[in-house]
């Protein structure tokens, strides 16, 4: 990997946002405040034989993403893929050498798993019909606005999951049913989906409640997807942002408004204009900000820090919390008037204990989406094994189930053998081996497994692992030096 790509990868792993200030487009800015659901860590490769389209895509994406590279043909793109890790490939449907879907299928056959967003002409229905229905491909049709492109990229990279773990091809502007985003077939989930379908198209403010890890953010995304709103879905965790930054992040600020405000910056309300702003963990918002948010909800204007100017905004608010807000109001920790303003309609996401019949479906879903990212084949665990997971209490809900499935793939054991309180009849596949859970050991085991599956091809393994070949070679050499046998 050349120095430019290595610099990009360090920026991506460090959470930086890169802008095209030098030859490689890697002028580092400081990372955005923690807690934002933003695209600062995503790297994008644009491929098109049309300079116009390359300039359009690069100009729209470069200010927001860690790395945006362009290529005029498939051969140049493959050279970049060999040198750098990319999260998303954006390709015109027709490339100079051959149709892009044909090229992407060949890449997939060689082990490349990155997501692909195809760009089609509005008068090319036959070409659009050739987009692979492989669960990792999306489609956007020209002409489109820059904001529509950003929404399409966000949806493609965050993964619009369909039931049974397969992603459906997604077209900008297409309305998806809640069932296309929320995995589950139990009665509580069906009731939630019906309620989302009913309230999503309305402009009403919504409050999503539920225990930690139940998937409140997924419900919020389903609400936005069914709202018919053309703007972006923007998420912020109110508990993860420092209190002195929250107002600036939400409303923006002008240059010189406070120490460190070196330039004017638009807030998240502005970015979410025409779309949905998801305020996660709203109960953690400090009291002064609660009053300012209430004013915004009532007047539909925001006032950036450092100015008295009122800016109109068209934003649908979806708030979420794992706390009982009525109790928080009674205890004086949350404003009652804001609570009643937020809870025009309240939705409750059920716990995993209440939807135990969904556990096997969710487990297979996570196996299907996690195994390919690790360079592993999808295991075929039997129904009996997966049913054992139903005997666990799941205090961490769906998030804990996902972590257990990921741990089972890393440790090469059955999922129920990786529970913190494993059932007595669910042994690990390697009961006779000591279980070394050190991070360095798990990393070494995983990298060796990927190398074995690609027959020692270090370039291919590095691409699947999302690291540079030099980093991979350095790790392998270090392990060899530490081994008494030199292997």
N, C-alpha and C positions, 0 to 999 in steps of 0.2 A: 504494500500500500504506500502511495506517495505521501509526502509531508502534508499536502493539503487535505487529503482524505483523513489522515490520522488526526489532524487538528479538528476536523469536523466531528469525528467520532468522540474525541475528548469533550468537545462542546456538548454533544448530544447526551453523553453519559453524565456530564456535570449539570445538566438541566439548563444550559445556556440557550439563548436564542441567537442564531447567526444571521447577519445581514450582509448583502453583497457589497462589501466595502473594499475587498481586494480581489485579486485574480481568482481566488477560489470561493469568494462569497462568504468569508468567515470573519467578519467584524463582530467580535463577541460583545453582547450586552449582558448586563447582570440578569440572573434568572428572575422570572416573574415571581411574585409573592407566592408562598406555599398555599395549597388548598384550591388552586384554580384548575378547572378541567380545561386545559389549554393545549395547543398543538405544538408547544415549543420544543418537544423532544422528537418530533417526527421528521424523518428524512425522505425526500421525494426525488424520483428520477422521472423526467419528462422526455418522451420520445415522440418525435413527429418529423416528417420530411418537410413540413411547412414552416419556414422561419417565423411567419406571422403568428401561428399558433404557439410556437415555442416561446416567443416574446410575451404573448398574452399570459400564458400559464406561469412563466417565471416571474413576470411582474406582479401577478396576483398573489403568488405563494411565497416568494422570497422574504417579504417583510415579516412573515408569521411563523416560518418553519426553520428548524435548525440547519437544514441543508436542502437546497434545491439545485439539482444538476440537470442539464439538458443534453440530448443527443439527437442527431439528425437521422439515424438509422439504427437497425437492430444490432449490427456489428459493434458500433460505437457504444451502444447501451450495454452490451454484454461485457465489453472491456471495463466499463465503469462498475458493473455489478461484481466483477472479479476483484476490484480494488477497494470498493466501499460497500458498507452495509446500507441498504435502503429499506424503509418500512412500506413504501407505496410506490408502485409504478403507474404513471399516467401515460397512456399511449393513444395516439390516433388510431382509428380502426384500420386504416390503410397505410402501410409503411412502404418506402421505396422498393424494398426487396420482395415483400410478400405481405399477406394479411396479418395484422397484429394478433388476432386470436390463434392463428396457426403457430406463430412464434411463441406465444405465451404457453400453449399446450406443450411445446417442446421444452421450454424452460421448466415447466412443472414435472415433466417426465425425468428431468435431470436433478430433481430434488429442490428446486426453488419454490418457496412457499409464500412469498410476499403477496400482498393484496394488489389488485389491479383495477384501476379506473379507466375505462375505455371512453374516448371522446368520439361521438358519431355526428355526422351531418344530419340536419333535420330531414333531408330528402333521400336518406340512405337506409330504408327499412330493412333491405336484404342484408346489408352489412351488420346492422344492429342485431339481427336475428342470429348471427354467427357468434355472438359473445358466449363464452363457455358458461355453462350452468354448473359450475363446480363449487359454489358456495364462497368463493374468494374473489369474485369479479363483480364490479358495479358498472353502471353506464350513465353518462350524462350527454345530453344532446345539445349541439350548437344551434342557435346562439344562446349564450347564457351570460348572466351578470357575474361579477367577481364574487359577490356574496353567495350566489347559488353554487359557485365552484367550491367555496370554502365549506359550505354545508355538505356538499357531496363528498368532499375529502374527509371531513370529520366523520360522516356516517360510515364511509368505507373503512377508515382506520380504526374506529371504535367497534366495528363489527356488528351489523344488524343481524342478530341471531334468530334463526327460525327454530321451531320445535325440532327435537331430535338432533340438535347441534349443527345443522347445516345452514349456512348463511344464504339468503336469497339474493339474486341479482337485484340491485336497487337502482331505480331511475329517479333523478332529481324531480321533485314535485309529486311523486307517486305517494299515495296515502296507504300506509300499512295498518293492518288490524293489530290490536294489542297482542293477540296470540302470536303474531310474527316476531314479537320482541320479548314476550314473557314466556319462559319455558314452564309448562305445567298443564295438567289436565284435571286437577282436583276441583271439587266444588268451590272451595274458597277462591281459587285462582280464576275460575270461570266467572264468579260473581264480580271479582275485581275488574276483569277485562270488560264485562258488560257495563260496569259503572264508568270506566275510563272512556269507553266508546260513546257513552251518553253525554258526559260532561266535557270531553276534550274540545269539541267544536265551539263551546261557549267562551266568552271572554272572562269568565269568573275566575277570581283568585282561588287557588286550591291549596289545601294542607294535606300532605301525605304523612301518615304516622305509622310507626312500626318499630319493632326492636332493631337493634344494631345488626346489620348483616342480612336483613330480610330482602333487600333489593329495592329500596325506596327510590334510588336513582334510576333504576330500570323502569319503574312505574312512571317516573317523571318524563323520561325519554319517550315512553309510549304515549303519554298525554300530548307531548309536542308533535309526535309523528302523526297523530290523528286530529290535530287542531286545525289543519289547513293553513297555518301561518307560514309565510314565505321566508321569514327571517331565521336566524340561527338559534340553536339551543346552546345556552351559555350557563355553565354551572360554577358555583363558588361555595366553598365550605366555610361558613361563618365562624366556625370554631378553630379553623386552622390558620386564619389570617390574624396577624397582630392587630390589636384594637386600634392603634394609631394609623394603620394602613387601610382599614376596612372602608372608611368613607371615601378615600381617594380611589380605591379600586372600584367601588360601586358607581360613584358619581363623576370621577375624573378630577383633574386639577389643572390650574394654569401655571405657567412658568413663574417661579419665584414664590409660589404659594406657601412653601415651607422649606426648611433646609433639605437640600437634595433634590428639589423639584427643578431640575435643570431645563426641562422642556414641558410644554403643554401636553397633556395626555387625556385621551377620552376614556371614560369609565365603562364598566361592563353593561350598564344600562344602555349606553349608546351602541355597543357592539350587539346587544340583543334586540335592538330596535326592529320591530316587525316580527319578532320571534318570542322565545320563552327564556326567562331568567329563573334558574333553579337555585334557590337559597337553601342549601343543605345545612342541617343543624342550626336552624333559626333560633333555637332556644339559647344558644351561646352568644347571640348578638348583644353587645353592651347596651344599657338603657338609653344613653344619648342617641345611639344609632337607631334604636327602635322608634324613637320619636321622629327622626328624620325620614325613616322608611315609611312611617304612617302618613307623613305629609306627601311623600311621592305617590303613594297609592291613591290618595284622595285628589291630588291636583294633577297627576300625570305629567309632572315636570321634575327635572333634576337640576340642582345647583352645584356646579363643580366647585371644589375647594379653592378659595382665593378669589371668588367672583360672586357678584349678586345677580348674574344673568341666569334666567330661567330657561331651560332647554326642554321643549316638549318631547316626550318619549311615548312610543306605542309598544309596550312590553307586557306580556302575560306573565304573572308571577305564580310560580309553584314553589311552595315552601315545604320543608320536611324536618322532622325531628324524631328522636327516639324517646324523648321525654313526654310526660303527660303535661301538656301546656295548661290545662285547667288547674292542675296542682301548682304549676309554676306561677300562674296568675294569683292563686290564693296565697302563695308564699311571698308575693311581692317581687318576684324575680323576673316577671314578664308583664308587659303592659296589657291590661284587659282589652283596651280599645283596639290595639293591634291584633290581638288574638281573634277577636270577633271579625275584624276586617280580613284576616287571612283565611279563616275557616268558613268562608262562604259555603264551600263543599269540602268535607273531610273524607279522605280515603284512608283505609287501614290496610297495610300489606300484611298478610298472615305470616305467622312464624312457620318455620319448617316443621315444627311439631304438629301444627294444625293441618298440614298438607303432606303427611307422611307418605301418601301414595305417590307423590311426585319425586321422592328421593331417588328411586332407581332411574327415572327419566333424566333427572338433573345430573346424576353421576355419569350416565352414558354421554350426556351432552358435554360435560367438562372433559371427559376422556377424549371425545372427538375433537375438541378445539385445542386442548393442551398438548396432546401427544405430538401432533405435527410440528408445533413450535419448538419442541425439544429434539426434533429429528428422530422420533420414535414411532413405530407402528402403533395403531390404536389397539389396545388390548381387548380381548373378547371375554370379559368376565361374565360368568353365568348368573342367571336370575337368583339362584339360591344365595350366592355370595353377596350380591347387591342388596338382597332383602335383609341381610344381617345388619346393614347400615340403619335400617328402620328401628332397631332396638336401642339406638343411641339417642340421647336427649337433644343434641345439637344446640347448645346454648349460644353458639355463634351463628346459627342459622345457615343460609345458603353460602355466605362467605366462608364459613368454616368448612362446609362440604367441599367447596372448590379447593381450599387449601389442603384438605385431606387427600383429594384426588391427585393434586399436584405432588404431594409428598409421596404418595404410593408409586407414582411414575418415577420419581427420583430414586427411591429406595428399592424399586423393583419388588414391591410386595402388593398383596391384595389390599384394596382400600380399607376394609374393616380392620386390617392389621395395623393401620397407621393412626387409629383413633387414640386420643389421649386416655380414654377409658375403654379399651378394646374389649369386645365380648370374649368370653373364655373360649368360644368355639371358632374364633376367627384368627388362626395363627398366621404369622408371616410366612411367606414362601421360603424364607431362609432362617428358620427357627434356630438352627444349629450355628449360625454365624453371629458374632457380636455385632450390635447395631451401633455404628459410629455415625453420630449425627453432626459432627463438626462440619462447618460450611466448606472448608477447604477440601475435606474428603468427598463431600457430595459433589462439589464442582469437578474434582478430578475424575470421579466415577462417571459423571454425565458426559464430560468431554471425551473420555476414552470410549464410551458407548457410541457417541456420534461418529468418532473416527472409525470405529469398527464397522458401523453400518454403511459408511461411504467408502469402505475398502482402503482406508488410509489416505484418501484424497484431502489434503490439508486445506486447499483453497475452498473446496465444497463444504468441508466441515466448518471452516471459519464463517462462511456465508450463512450457514444454518444456525450457528451459535451467535451471530451478530457481532463478531469481533474481527480484528484484522488478522491476517495470516501471521504477521510478525508476533503479535500477542500470543497466538496459539503456539507457535514454535518456541517462544520463550517459556511458556508454561510446561510444554512437553519436555524441554531440555532440563528445566528445574527438577521435574519429577525423576528424570533419568539420573541426574546428579545425586539426588537424595537416595535412590535405590541402591542397595548393596550389590545388586546384580547388574546395575547400569541400565535397567529397563523400567 
